Amino acid sequence: MASQNVGEELVGAYLQAIKDCEFVAYNVHTRTTQGEIDVVAINMKTKTAYFCEVAIHLETGLKYGSGGNVRRLVGKFKKDIAYAKKYFRGYKRVFMLWSPIVRDTRPGAKYNQLHDVMEIQRQLRRERIDLQVVVNEEFHAAVRQLKAVALKETKELKSPVMRLFQIETKLNGRLTSA
């Protein structure tokens, strides 16, 4: 397995801390569909499996080449869906797209990332998949939820992202300017 990036780590931490997933795996190779899923998590109590694609493009927003967002992400999710159907029968399957910056450009612009996301959702609905989108404000809300969990916890958290949030929230308000 390839190492995950900090965005994937953040999503995994959210699925553990907020969605109570006992298992989280990163960059899961889907041999039969020739691809990988950024984050797969399982909540054993509710028999729910999460399949997440994570796009952390801070300067360009959600951008996979000119006009490539819909084609690329629909293709990735179709592979995720095939994998989930094959290996997670009997589970509720949740598909999620995470991205901190998805731009909504001016009306009439040639490329609009927010419209691309809506088109991705529309195409996946034809597959009877309700894609959960965690972008922009929702992404920021998820980060705030994780920080709130980190603030309450006193033991050392194993996730590097959660440990960073724990340190940050403990320092906020405790340091004075020199």
Backbone bond lengths (Angstrom), bond angles and torsions (degrees), N, CA, C in turn:
res aa  C-N    CA-C-N  psi(-1)  N-CA   C-N-CA  omega(-1)  CA-C   N-CA-C  phi
1 M - - - 1.441 - - 1.518 110.01 -
2 A 1.323 116.86 134.95 1.459 121.21 175.51 1.524 108.84 -72.92
3 S 1.324 114.82 156.56 1.464 117.62 179.59 1.529 109.55 -73.26
4 Q 1.315 114.88 148.18 1.447 119.81 -179.14 1.522 109.75 -84.39
5 N 1.324 115.72 159.65 1.452 119.85 174.95 1.527 109.03 -94.08
6 V 1.311 116.54 173.23 1.463 120.19 -174.92 1.537 111.24 -64.09
7 G 1.325 118.01 -32.09 1.464 119.82 176.91 1.517 111.46 -64.16
8 E 1.322 116.74 -42.90 1.462 121.10 177.19 1.524 110.26 -65.38
9 E 1.318 116.74 -39.64 1.466 121.02 177.50 1.527 110.39 -61.65
10 L 1.315 116.87 -40.63 1.466 121.29 178.26 1.528 110.67 -62.23
11 V 1.322 117.07 -45.36 1.469 121.36 178.90 1.528 109.91 -62.77
12 G 1.332 117.20 -44.26 1.466 120.39 177.73 1.517 111.77 -60.52
13 A 1.336 116.68 -41.81 1.468 120.83 178.13 1.527 110.51 -62.60
14 Y 1.321 117.22 -40.36 1.470 121.29 178.21 1.532 110.25 -62.15
15 L 1.321 116.19 -45.53 1.462 119.98 -178.31 1.529 111.14 -65.10
16 Q 1.312 117.84 -34.38 1.466 120.66 176.40 1.525 111.60 -73.43
17 A 1.327 116.70 -51.69 1.466 120.54 -172.09 1.522 113.60 -77.55
18 I 1.315 118.11 -36.13 1.464 121.62 -173.70 1.530 111.80 -100.67
19 K 1.322 117.20 -39.31 1.472 121.30 -178.03 1.526 112.66 -98.79
20 D 1.325 117.91 5.16 1.466 124.19 175.79 1.525 114.36 56.72
21 C 1.318 116.69 37.81 1.463 119.93 177.83 1.527 109.87 -79.10
22 E 1.326 115.08 132.62 1.457 120.91 179.49 1.527 112.11 -83.51
23 F 1.315 116.63 -27.75 1.463 121.70 -177.29 1.516 110.08 -125.07
24 V 1.316 115.75 133.60 1.466 121.76 175.03 1.522 107.34 -135.08
25 A 1.321 115.97 131.91 1.465 120.98 176.37 1.526 108.33 -128.28
26 Y 1.315 114.72 146.97 1.460 121.40 -176.78 1.518 110.43 -115.05
27 N 1.326 116.05 144.87 1.465 122.71 176.61 1.525 111.06 50.56
28 V 1.315 115.32 55.06 1.459 122.55 -178.34 1.526 108.96 -75.48
29 H 1.320 115.67 118.05 1.465 120.35 -179.73 1.523 109.90 -77.25
30 T 1.305 115.16 130.75 1.465 121.72 179.17 1.526 106.97 -106.08
31 R 1.300 115.09 84.55 1.469 120.86 -172.47 1.519 113.54 -54.37
32 T 1.311 116.76 -40.38 1.462 118.58 -176.15 1.524 112.52 -73.47
33 T 1.333 117.72 -21.56 1.462 120.25 -179.85 1.518 112.20 -113.52
34 Q 1.321 118.47 7.37 1.458 124.90 177.34 1.526 112.35 49.45
35 G 1.285 115.34 71.12 1.452 120.88 176.50 1.503 109.83 -171.39
36 E 1.313 115.39 -169.17 1.447 120.04 174.90 1.518 109.17 -144.22
37 I 1.314 114.37 151.74 1.454 121.83 177.00 1.518 106.23 -106.54
38 D 1.324 116.58 130.23 1.464 120.32 -174.84 1.523 112.29 -59.20
39 V 1.336 117.64 -49.34 1.466 121.15 -178.61 1.525 108.77 -140.97
40 V 1.325 115.64 130.11 1.463 122.37 172.17 1.526 106.12 -124.00
41 A 1.338 116.04 130.10 1.464 120.26 -179.64 1.520 109.34 -135.73
42 I 1.342 114.92 150.68 1.469 120.05 -177.40 1.516 109.79 -130.27
43 N 1.327 114.72 129.66 1.460 122.12 169.60 1.526 105.09 -103.45
44 M 1.329 115.91 107.51 1.467 120.86 -175.77 1.525 112.29 -70.33
45 K 1.344 117.04 -32.79 1.469 119.95 -178.00 1.521 111.48 -64.79
46 T 1.332 116.65 -41.67 1.468 120.08 -177.65 1.527 112.33 -97.88
47 K 1.355 115.90 -2.29 1.476 121.23 -176.21 1.526 110.29 52.83
48 T 1.336 114.40 51.14 1.464 121.84 178.10 1.517 108.78 -117.44
49 A 1.326 116.04 132.06 1.461 121.88 176.39 1.526 108.26 -116.37
50 Y 1.320 115.45 134.09 1.465 122.61 -178.83 1.521 109.39 -109.55
51 F 1.312 115.99 135.11 1.459 122.98 179.51 1.528 106.74 -125.70
52 C 1.328 115.49 113.50 1.465 119.95 -169.82 1.518 112.25 -122.57
53 E 1.303 115.26 136.00 1.456 122.59 168.43 1.520 106.34 -107.09
54 V 1.335 115.85 134.93 1.454 121.89 -173.06 1.522 108.71 -124.60
55 A 1.330 116.67 124.62 1.467 122.01 179.33 1.525 108.49 -124.84
56 I 1.322 115.78 106.49 1.463 121.08 -178.90 1.531 107.55 -110.41
57 H 1.322 115.42 84.82 1.469 121.67 177.64 1.526 106.39 -115.30
58 L 1.322 116.30 95.51 1.463 120.47 -170.41 1.527 113.47 -73.76
59 E 1.309 118.01 -34.87 1.465 119.86 -177.53 1.523 112.81 -86.80
60 T 1.317 116.28 -39.45 1.464 119.63 -174.15 1.516 113.51 -99.12
61 G 1.328 117.18 -7.98 1.454 119.20 -173.28 1.519 109.20 73.76
62 L 1.303 116.33 -158.78 1.468 121.40 -179.42 1.528 107.99 -76.29
63 K 1.312 115.83 98.77 1.463 118.19 -174.84 1.512 110.55 -143.99
64 Y 1.324 115.61 113.64 1.460 123.00 174.41 1.518 108.22 -115.96
65 G 1.303 116.85 68.08 1.460 120.44 -179.29 1.521 110.56 73.92
66 S 1.304 116.10 167.67 1.464 120.23 -176.47 1.521 110.38 -66.22
67 G 1.331 115.51 115.68 1.454 121.41 177.83 1.516 115.15 72.75
68 G 1.342 117.94 9.66 1.451 120.12 -173.83 1.514 116.15 -90.69
69 N 1.322 118.64 -7.09 1.466 120.88 -176.28 1.518 112.31 -57.56
70 V 1.316 116.49 -51.89 1.466 120.15 -174.45 1.518 110.17 -65.44
71 R 1.319 116.91 -51.95 1.464 120.78 -177.87 1.526 110.97 -58.71
72 R 1.324 116.76 -48.82 1.462 119.79 -176.15 1.524 112.28 -66.84
73 L 1.331 117.40 -47.06 1.464 119.29 -175.38 1.524 112.42 -74.33
74 V 1.313 118.67 -35.69 1.465 119.37 174.66 1.531 109.04 -62.60
75 G 1.324 116.70 -42.07 1.463 120.06 177.36 1.513 112.43 -60.81
76 K 1.335 116.69 -44.84 1.473 120.47 178.52 1.527 110.48 -61.56
77 F 1.345 116.85 -45.08 1.459 118.56 -177.88 1.522 111.65 -69.35
78 K 1.301 119.15 -32.60 1.468 119.79 176.37 1.528 110.23 -63.20
79 K 1.323 117.59 -37.97 1.468 120.85 175.26 1.526 110.37 -66.53
80 D 1.339 116.20 -41.68 1.470 120.46 177.68 1.527 110.36 -60.29
81 I 1.320 116.22 -42.68 1.467 121.57 -178.75 1.526 109.98 -63.77
82 A 1.327 116.70 -44.82 1.470 120.18 179.14 1.528 110.31 -61.05
83 Y 1.305 117.40 -43.22 1.466 122.12 178.27 1.528 110.33 -62.16
84 A 1.317 116.44 -47.04 1.467 121.34 -178.15 1.527 111.19 -62.45
85 K 1.309 116.99 -42.44 1.464 120.20 179.44 1.520 111.47 -64.66
86 K 1.329 116.72 -36.13 1.459 120.61 -177.72 1.532 112.25 -74.33
87 Y 1.334 117.10 -41.22 1.462 120.13 -170.47 1.524 115.27 -108.37
88 F 1.324 118.19 -9.05 1.464 119.81 -176.28 1.523 111.83 -127.24
89 R 1.319 115.56 47.12 1.465 119.95 173.45 1.518 108.19 -66.56
90 G 1.308 116.06 141.95 1.454 119.87 179.75 1.522 113.86 85.06
91 Y 1.322 117.06 -2.44 1.457 122.12 176.82 1.520 109.83 -106.31
92 K 1.318 115.25 147.60 1.458 119.21 166.36 1.525 104.82 -72.87
93 R 1.324 117.54 129.13 1.459 121.83 -176.81 1.529 109.14 -109.53
94 V 1.333 115.65 123.92 1.456 122.15 -178.53 1.527 108.04 -116.63
95 F 1.314 116.10 127.10 1.461 122.17 179.91 1.524 108.07 -110.28
96 M 1.342 115.43 132.13 1.460 120.15 -174.45 1.529 110.75 -134.28
97 L 1.328 114.87 143.61 1.463 122.83 171.43 1.518 107.28 -115.91
98 W 1.323 116.24 123.35 1.469 122.93 -179.09 1.522 109.25 -115.25
99 S 1.334 116.61 128.18 1.460 121.45 174.86 1.525 108.81 -159.07
100 P 1.345 117.30 127.65 1.463 118.76 -176.65 1.526 114.08 -72.97
101 I 1.328 116.59 -25.64 1.464 119.61 -176.76 1.520 109.41 -132.91
102 V 1.329 115.01 111.99 1.465 122.01 173.85 1.522 105.56 -127.13
103 R 1.302 115.71 114.53 1.467 120.89 -172.14 1.529 112.02 -82.62
104 D 1.325 113.19 139.02 1.465 121.86 172.88 1.518 105.82 -111.40
105 T 1.317 115.93 97.50 1.462 120.15 -174.53 1.523 111.61 -80.39
106 R 1.308 114.19 176.78 1.470 120.28 -177.05 1.530 110.95 -61.63
107 P 1.325 116.82 153.31 1.465 120.19 178.80 1.527 110.77 -57.77
108 G 1.313 115.43 137.78 1.458 121.57 178.15 1.515 114.35 85.73
109 A 1.338 118.18 -2.29 1.462 120.61 178.79 1.528 109.56 -65.11
110 K 1.331 115.53 149.25 1.466 119.94 -177.78 1.526 111.60 -63.82
111 Y 1.334 117.53 -40.48 1.460 121.54 -179.28 1.525 109.57 -121.71
112 N 1.308 115.87 131.75 1.455 121.36 178.11 1.520 106.80 -137.68
113 Q 1.334 116.15 110.51 1.454 121.45 -174.89 1.525 112.14 -63.81
114 L 1.322 117.26 -38.17 1.464 119.68 179.66 1.534 110.45 -65.73
115 H 1.330 116.57 -39.63 1.469 119.21 175.74 1.525 110.88 -65.30
116 D 1.341 116.53 -36.19 1.471 119.75 176.09 1.525 110.60 -58.79
117 V 1.336 116.54 -43.97 1.468 120.40 -179.68 1.527 110.26 -62.38
118 M 1.324 116.80 -42.00 1.473 119.80 178.20 1.524 110.85 -64.54
119 E 1.329 117.34 -36.20 1.467 120.91 177.65 1.526 110.65 -68.43
120 I 1.308 117.09 -38.78 1.472 121.08 176.48 1.532 109.27 -60.57
121 Q 1.323 116.64 -46.40 1.473 120.54 177.62 1.527 110.71 -60.01
122 R 1.333 116.60 -43.84 1.464 120.75 -178.63 1.531 110.75 -61.53
123 Q 1.328 116.55 -45.77 1.468 119.61 -179.54 1.529 111.75 -65.29
124 L 1.309 116.96 -37.47 1.466 119.20 179.87 1.523 111.78 -73.37
125 R 1.330 117.33 -28.06 1.474 119.67 175.21 1.526 110.55 -60.87
126 R 1.336 116.56 -30.98 1.475 119.78 176.54 1.526 110.90 -64.35
127 E 1.333 116.43 -23.59 1.468 122.45 176.09 1.532 110.83 -91.55
128 R 1.327 115.77 8.13 1.474 123.27 -176.46 1.533 112.21 63.37
129 I 1.326 115.29 37.97 1.456 122.32 178.07 1.522 108.13 -118.04
130 D 1.327 115.44 126.16 1.454 121.33 176.64 1.526 107.46 -98.78
131 L 1.323 117.06 94.60 1.453 122.32 -177.47 1.525 110.05 -70.86
132 Q 1.330 115.86 123.31 1.464 120.44 174.61 1.523 107.95 -86.34
133 V 1.321 115.03 127.81 1.456 121.33 -176.49 1.524 108.84 -109.82
134 V 1.328 115.40 123.36 1.460 121.57 178.36 1.528 106.27 -118.30
135 V 1.329 115.20 87.95 1.457 121.13 -176.74 1.525 109.60 -132.62
136 N 1.328 114.09 159.84 1.457 122.31 175.08 1.525 111.89 50.64
137 E 1.317 117.96 -117.05 1.466 121.73 -176.40 1.531 112.17 -61.07
138 E 1.333 117.58 -38.02 1.464 120.51 179.30 1.531 110.66 -65.77
139 F 1.328 116.66 -38.01 1.454 121.37 177.13 1.534 108.97 -63.21
140 H 1.320 116.17 -46.91 1.466 120.77 179.13 1.526 110.88 -61.66
141 A 1.330 118.01 -39.67 1.469 121.35 177.33 1.524 110.79 -62.21
142 A 1.332 117.44 -38.98 1.465 120.94 178.25 1.528 110.59 -64.10
143 V 1.327 117.13 -40.22 1.463 120.84 177.20 1.527 109.97 -63.19
144 R 1.324 116.76 -42.81 1.476 120.03 178.17 1.525 111.19 -62.74
145 Q 1.335 117.78 -38.48 1.471 120.57 176.75 1.529 110.71 -61.34
146 L 1.326 116.50 -43.23 1.463 120.27 179.02 1.526 111.15 -64.18
147 K 1.312 116.78 -40.33 1.466 120.02 178.55 1.527 110.63 -64.19
148 A 1.324 117.07 -37.29 1.470 120.62 178.07 1.527 110.39 -64.46
149 V 1.329 117.65 -40.14 1.465 121.38 176.71 1.526 109.52 -64.15
150 A 1.330 116.52 -44.49 1.465 121.05 -179.37 1.525 111.40 -62.00
151 L 1.311 117.36 -37.91 1.468 121.51 -179.09 1.526 111.57 -64.35
152 K 1.328 116.96 -37.06 1.469 121.77 -177.74 1.525 113.07 -76.49
153 E 1.317 116.99 -25.75 1.465 121.35 -173.15 1.523 111.39 -83.69
154 T 1.313 116.44 133.41 1.468 120.03 179.63 1.525 112.48 -101.31
155 K 1.323 117.81 -25.69 1.470 118.84 179.72 1.529 109.46 -79.04
156 E 1.323 116.70 160.14 1.454 121.33 179.39 1.527 109.52 -67.01
157 L 1.306 116.44 126.89 1.463 121.48 178.78 1.522 109.22 -87.98
158 K 1.326 117.13 138.16 1.463 121.98 -173.73 1.532 113.22 -77.78
159 S 1.317 117.68 -32.12 1.462 120.52 179.10 1.530 108.69 -66.79
160 P 1.335 117.97 127.60 1.466 119.31 178.20 1.532 112.91 -57.32
161 V 1.316 117.41 -38.58 1.463 120.61 178.38 1.518 110.21 -64.66
162 M 1.321 117.06 -46.35 1.464 120.04 -179.81 1.522 111.23 -66.45
163 R 1.326 117.41 -36.80 1.468 119.91 177.32 1.530 109.97 -64.60
164 L 1.324 117.58 -40.98 1.463 120.82 176.51 1.533 110.59 -61.85
165 F 1.333 116.80 -45.42 1.471 119.86 177.52 1.523 110.67 -61.78
166 Q 1.323 116.07 -38.69 1.459 120.32 179.62 1.535 110.21 -62.51
167 I 1.309 117.04 -46.02 1.466 121.12 178.46 1.525 110.27 -63.15
168 E 1.338 115.50 -47.27 1.465 119.97 -178.80 1.525 112.02 -59.69
169 T 1.330 117.45 -47.04 1.459 119.70 -177.26 1.524 111.63 -69.64
170 K 1.330 117.80 -30.74 1.468 120.20 177.00 1.524 110.71 -70.62
171 L 1.327 117.13 -33.65 1.465 120.55 179.87 1.524 113.23 -77.01
172 N 1.327 116.73 -33.69 1.467 119.75 -178.52 1.525 110.24 -56.29
173 G 1.307 116.05 126.28 1.454 120.48 177.40 1.518 114.04 84.22
174 R 1.332 117.97 -9.88 1.466 119.79 -178.48 1.520 112.25 -101.21
175 L 1.306 116.04 -16.96 1.460 119.53 -179.34 1.526 109.51 -101.08
176 T 1.301 115.98 142.73 1.461 120.57 175.39 1.515 108.54 -112.02
177 S 1.291 115.10 153.97 1.464 119.29 179.06 1.524 109.62 -68.69
178 A 1.325 115.89 143.60 1.473 120.64 179.60 1.498 111.04 -79.11
